[in-house]
Amino acid sequence: MEPLSHPTLPTGIRARMVPGINGMDMHVLEAGEAGRPVLLLLHGFPELAFSWRRVMVPLAEAGFHVVAPDQRGYGRTTGWSDAYDADLRPFALLNLIRDQLALLGALGVPHVHAVVGHDFGSPVAAHCALVRPDVFRRVALMSAPFAGPPAIGSSLRAPARDIAADLAALPRPRKHYHWYYATRPANGDLLAAPQGLHDFLRAYYHHKSGDWAGNEVHPLAGWTADELAKLPTYYVMDTAETMPETVAHAMPSAAEVASCAWLTEDELAVYAAEYGRTGFQGGLNWYRTRFTGTNMEMEAFAGRRIEVPACFIGGARDWGVQQAPGALRRMETEACADWRGTHAVPGAGHWVQQERPAEVVALLGVFLGTP
């Protein structure tokens, strides 16, 4: 597999393949000089290392060596299975931490100045800091709060009260997207989107962004069907619809697409090409581990807090910050011992580092301090 190249990548970002990473060849984007303090950036779903393109060069200019891998199951990283019936243990959180440790070892980096995670990369970053604070010496979480490690017996599965039946019984029957993403048809649904893969991704990113007028965010009272049904349909879907059908209702107009400076058509084409080649199953397998007990090893850290400095950055218009009721408060008051602040970026939705890169870089700069 060849790494991404110019003109796909912004000037100042380079790409390479790093072999022998926990059984994989890992595709890595970098900015800044080797030997400087390292920032490790971990993307979410449906994203790529490319999702950090707008913040990597400014962070490098601030004095850091910035490293962003395509994580297991994504992009140009190879050596993982895309089969629905594959063993899910390689996608378990503890093994995702091993992936990052192996990458740092291959790069000759004994520890990082900070690990930064967005979306599903946020719990990976959080657990990196929880498990190996000697290696991951600061942690910045974005868009997905970390409520702490699982209690004994919970195994990071779906919440103890399985909400699926309650959602299906509502007058307007609904389903939670985590449950949908765990189903066998999900990958095929996304790949065979009726509107085409490019337009599906455009609608998906738009729907969850600050550009969509419906993203007026407020806390939910609890993990109940009535409260979760207040979430937009990209989180709590109508029962009869697939995700492409769900987001098609929010497809932006041609004028809105043309004015979207944070995700141009050429940039969106990178995502469409990568997912068109790999499919989505690798990323979807991360969601499936919540339902299978695959992460039960993390119960060994029950009651432990993140001890290194930690902060959170989210969009003020991002429902991802509130989709798990109470998680934000638990992160701030219980899960982290050295809390450095919660930041809501005005106007930004879920893709905060893409939508508002300058604000994110400024907030990270304060948190990271002088390299």
C-alpha positions as a printed Julia matrix, in Angstrom:
371×3 Matrix{Float64}:
   0.0     0.0    0.0
   1.34    3.41  -0.99
   1.01    6.34   1.43
  -1.07    9.39   0.61
   0.8    11.96  -1.44
   0.59   15.52  -2.64
  -1.58   17.22  -3.79
  -3.93   15.28  -1.49
  -1.95   16.34   1.58
  -1.49   19.95   2.62
   2.03   21.35   2.33
   4.01   20.49   5.43
   2.42   17.09   6.02
   4.24   13.96   4.91
   3.04   10.36   4.8
   4.74    7.0    5.15
   4.1     3.37   5.91
   5.57    2.04   9.16
   5.87   -1.77   9.07
   5.67   -4.25  11.91
   3.13   -2.45  14.11
   1.4    -5.13  16.19
   0.92   -7.26  13.08
   0.16   -4.35  10.76
   1.77   -1.94   8.35
   0.54    1.39   9.66
  -0.09    4.44   7.5
   1.12    7.54   9.32
   0.93   11.27   8.63
   3.56   13.52  10.2
   4.41   17.19  10.51
   7.34   18.8   12.25
  10.82   17.54  12.89
  11.64   14.2   14.48
  13.31   14.64  17.85
  10.86   17.26  19.03
   8.22   16.48  21.68
   5.61   14.25  20.1
   1.87   14.77  19.81
  -0.04   11.61  18.89
  -3.39   12.33  17.22
  -6.02    9.57  17.12
  -9.0     9.87  14.78
 -12.53    8.51  15.11
 -15.31    7.21  12.83
 -15.81    7.61   9.93
 -12.54    9.47   9.8
  -8.87    8.98   8.99
  -5.49   10.42   9.95
  -6.4    12.91   7.21
  -9.01   14.35   9.57
  -6.2    16.12  11.47
  -4.88   17.88   8.35
  -5.99   21.36   9.44
  -4.26   21.31  12.83
  -1.07   19.33  12.14
   1.05   22.06  10.56
   0.12   24.75  13.11
   0.98   22.35  15.94
   4.27   21.52  14.23
   5.0    25.23  13.89
   4.47   25.49  17.64
   7.43   23.14  18.12
   6.0    19.63  18.09
   6.55   16.49  16.05
   2.95   15.65  15.15
   2.05   12.02  14.37
  -1.38   10.89  13.15
  -1.92    7.23  12.2
  -4.72    5.55  10.32
  -5.85    3.37  13.19
  -6.59   -0.35  12.99
  -9.45   -0.93  10.57
  -8.99    2.33   8.7
  -7.47    3.88   5.62
  -4.14    2.68   4.32
  -3.13    0.74   7.4
  -3.1    -2.95   6.46
  -2.95   -6.22   8.36
  -6.46   -6.27   9.85
  -9.47   -8.34   8.79
 -12.52   -6.68   7.26
 -14.76   -9.72   7.76
 -17.87   -9.4    9.91
 -17.16  -12.82  11.37
 -13.53  -12.03  12.17
 -12.19  -12.37  15.71
 -12.99   -9.06  17.4
 -10.17   -9.24  19.93
  -7.74   -7.27  17.72
 -10.24   -4.38  17.9
 -10.41   -4.43  21.7
  -9.32   -1.31  23.55
  -6.28   -2.93  25.13
  -5.02   -4.02  21.71
  -5.65   -0.55  20.28
  -3.38    0.75  23.05
  -0.81   -1.86  22.03
  -1.01   -0.53  18.47
   0.0     2.93  19.63
   2.78    1.64  21.88
   4.15   -0.4   18.98
   4.03    2.64  16.69
   5.92    4.77  19.2
   8.47    2.01  19.61
   9.01    1.82  15.86
   9.47    5.59  15.73
  11.96    5.51  18.6
   9.7     7.62  20.81
   9.81    6.61  24.52
   6.92    8.87  25.51
   4.66   11.53  24.03
   4.06   15.04  25.24
   0.35   14.38  24.73
  -2.1    12.01  23.11
  -5.13   13.68  21.53
  -8.23   11.72  20.55
 -11.38   12.7   18.67
 -14.69   10.82  18.54
 -13.9     7.08  18.95
 -10.25    8.11  19.16
 -11.15    9.85  22.43
 -11.72    6.67  24.48
  -8.58    5.17  22.94
  -6.57    8.22  23.99
  -8.2     8.19  27.42
  -7.35    4.56  28.0
  -3.8     5.09  26.74
  -3.35    7.71  29.47
  -5.15    5.57  32.04
  -3.08    2.44  31.4
   0.35    3.94  30.56
   0.71    7.4   32.11
   4.49    7.01  31.84
   4.19    7.01  28.05
   1.14    9.22  27.45
   1.94   12.18  29.69
  -1.0    14.42  28.84
  -4.35   13.7   27.21
  -6.73   15.95  25.31
 -10.12   14.46  24.51
 -12.44   15.78  21.82
 -16.16   15.36  21.2
 -16.59   12.16  23.26
 -16.34   12.48  27.07
 -14.59    9.77  29.08
 -16.66    8.68  32.08
 -13.99    6.38  33.52
 -13.02    2.73  33.17
 -15.7     0.05  33.35
 -16.89   -1.31  36.65
 -16.36   -4.98  37.4
 -18.89   -6.96  35.36
 -19.71   -4.25  32.82
 -16.92   -4.97  30.32
 -17.51   -1.66  28.5
 -20.56   -3.23  26.93
 -23.73   -1.37  26.08
 -25.18    0.27  29.22
 -26.56   -2.18  31.76
 -30.11   -1.24  30.83
 -30.34   -2.33  27.21
 -32.24    0.57  25.73
 -32.99   -1.07  22.35
 -36.34   -2.56  23.33
 -37.51    0.69  24.95
 -36.58    2.73  21.89
 -38.36    0.3   19.58
 -41.51    0.58  21.73
 -41.78    4.37  21.42
 -44.77    5.79  19.46
 -42.18    6.73  16.84
 -40.04    3.56  16.92
 -36.31    4.31  17.13
 -32.96    2.51  17.31
 -29.62    3.64  18.7
 -26.87    3.96  16.13
 -24.43    1.85  18.2
 -26.82   -1.08  17.96
 -27.27   -0.47  14.23
 -23.52   -0.25  13.61
 -23.11   -3.63  15.29
 -25.41   -5.38  12.79
 -24.23   -7.45   9.86
 -25.96   -5.29   7.19
 -24.48   -1.97   8.35
 -21.28   -2.07   6.29
 -23.15   -2.99   3.12
 -25.75   -0.3    3.81
 -23.08    2.39   3.98
 -21.11    1.17   0.97
 -24.24    0.81  -1.18
 -25.78    4.13  -0.13
 -28.53    4.98  -2.64
 -27.18    8.51  -3.03
 -23.65    7.23  -3.64
 -20.77    7.06  -1.19
 -19.59   10.63  -1.77
 -23.0    12.16  -1.12
 -23.65    9.85   1.84
 -20.48   11.08   3.51
 -21.3    14.69   2.64
 -24.71   14.37   4.3
 -23.27   12.51   7.3
 -20.57   15.08   7.99
 -22.98   17.96   7.41
 -25.69   16.49   9.65
 -23.31   16.25  12.62
 -21.58   19.59  12.0
 -22.26   23.05  13.31
 -23.62   23.91   9.87
 -26.81   21.88  10.39
 -29.47   24.09  11.95
 -30.91   21.27  14.08
 -27.87   20.88  16.3
 -29.14   22.88  19.28
 -27.47   20.98  22.12
 -28.57   20.57  25.74
 -27.95   17.96  28.47
 -30.21   14.91  28.65
 -31.77   13.93  31.97
 -30.86   10.25  31.81
 -30.42    7.04  29.87
 -34.09    6.51  29.02
 -35.81    6.04  25.69
 -37.79    9.27  26.05
 -34.63   11.29  26.7
 -32.51    9.59  24.04
 -35.28   10.18  21.49
 -34.47   13.89  21.8
 -31.15   13.22  20.04
 -30.94   13.83  16.28
 -31.6    10.83  14.09
 -27.92   10.32  13.29
 -27.66    9.09  16.9
 -31.14    7.66  17.53
 -32.4     6.56  14.14
 -35.88    5.8   12.9
 -36.23    2.02  13.1
 -36.97    1.44   9.42
 -34.12    3.54   8.03
 -30.47    2.81   7.31
 -27.84    5.43   8.09
 -27.63    6.61   4.45
 -31.42    7.01   4.43
 -31.26    8.82   7.77
 -28.73   11.46   6.76
 -30.22   11.92   3.29
 -32.91   14.06   4.94
 -30.17   16.52   5.9
 -28.28   16.61   2.6
 -26.93   20.16   2.21
 -27.84   22.25  -0.8
 -25.39   22.88  -3.62
 -24.81   26.35  -2.22
 -24.08   24.95   1.25
 -21.63   22.43  -0.21
 -19.86   25.15  -2.18
 -19.51   27.32   0.92
 -18.2    24.53   3.18
 -14.59   25.64   3.59
 -13.8    23.09   6.3
 -14.58   20.12   4.03
 -14.14   20.89   0.34
 -15.3    18.52  -2.36
 -11.67   17.54  -3.05
 -11.14   16.76   0.63
 -14.36   14.78   0.81
 -13.19   12.81  -2.22
 -10.26   11.54  -0.14
 -12.65   10.03   2.41
 -14.89    8.6   -0.29
 -11.95    7.01  -2.1
 -10.49    5.48   1.06
 -13.78    4.09   2.36
 -14.76    2.97  -1.13
 -11.62    0.86  -1.15
 -11.66   -0.49   2.44
 -15.32   -0.44   3.38
 -16.46    0.5    6.87
 -16.31   -2.86   8.66
 -12.96   -2.2   10.33
 -14.33    0.86  12.09
 -17.69   -0.78  12.74
 -15.92   -3.62  14.53
 -14.88   -1.11  17.19
 -18.57   -0.52  17.95
 -19.27   -4.24  18.04
 -16.78   -4.81  20.87
 -19.21   -2.97  23.18
 -21.68   -5.84  22.91
 -19.42   -8.87  23.11
 -17.37   -8.56  26.3
 -14.27   -8.1   24.15
 -13.04   -5.3   26.41
 -13.41   -7.15  29.69
  -9.66   -6.78  30.39
 -10.29   -3.08  31.02
 -12.22   -4.05  34.15
  -8.79   -4.52  35.76
  -8.62   -0.71  35.88
 -11.98   -0.28  37.65
 -11.79    2.62  40.07
  -8.6     4.02  38.56
  -8.49    7.63  37.38
  -6.45    9.31  34.66
  -3.61   10.87  36.65
  -1.92   12.92  33.91
  -3.16   16.42  32.96
  -6.36   16.16  30.94
  -8.73   18.48  29.1
 -11.75   18.29  26.82
 -12.56   20.2   23.63
 -15.91   19.91  21.9
 -18.15   21.89  19.62
 -20.85   23.99  21.23
 -23.18   22.49  18.59
 -21.99   18.89  19.06
 -24.53   16.4   20.4
 -21.66   13.95  20.84
 -20.73   15.84  24.01
 -24.15   15.1   25.53
 -25.19   11.81  23.92
 -24.2     9.78  27.01
 -26.07   11.49  29.87
 -23.82   12.33  32.8
 -20.55   11.36  31.08
 -19.28   14.94  30.8
 -19.73   15.59  34.52
 -18.13   12.28  35.51
 -15.13   13.04  33.3
 -14.64   16.43  34.93
 -15.2    15.35  38.54
 -14.4    11.65  38.86
 -12.52   10.1   35.95
  -9.58   12.53  35.86
  -7.37   13.54  38.78
  -5.75   16.57  37.12
  -8.54   18.27  35.2
  -7.43   21.27  33.14
 -10.71   22.43  31.66
 -13.71   21.85  29.39
 -13.98   23.97  26.27
 -17.01   24.39  23.99
 -15.96   25.94  20.67
 -18.66   28.34  19.44
 -20.28   27.38  16.15
 -18.54   24.03  15.88
 -20.3    20.71  15.65
 -18.87   17.22  15.98
 -15.89   17.62  13.64
 -14.38   20.34  15.79
 -10.74   20.05  14.66
 -11.85   20.3   11.03
 -14.57   22.91  11.48
 -12.64   25.28  13.79
  -8.93   24.38  13.53
  -7.58   27.75  14.68
  -9.63   27.67  17.88
  -8.63   24.07  18.56
  -4.94   24.83  18.03
  -5.19   27.82  20.37
  -6.86   25.75  23.11
  -4.35   22.94  22.7
  -1.53   25.46  22.84
  -2.62   26.62  26.29
  -3.03   23.04  27.51
   0.23   21.73  26.05
   2.43   24.59  27.14
   5.89   25.19  25.74
   7.45   22.12  24.07
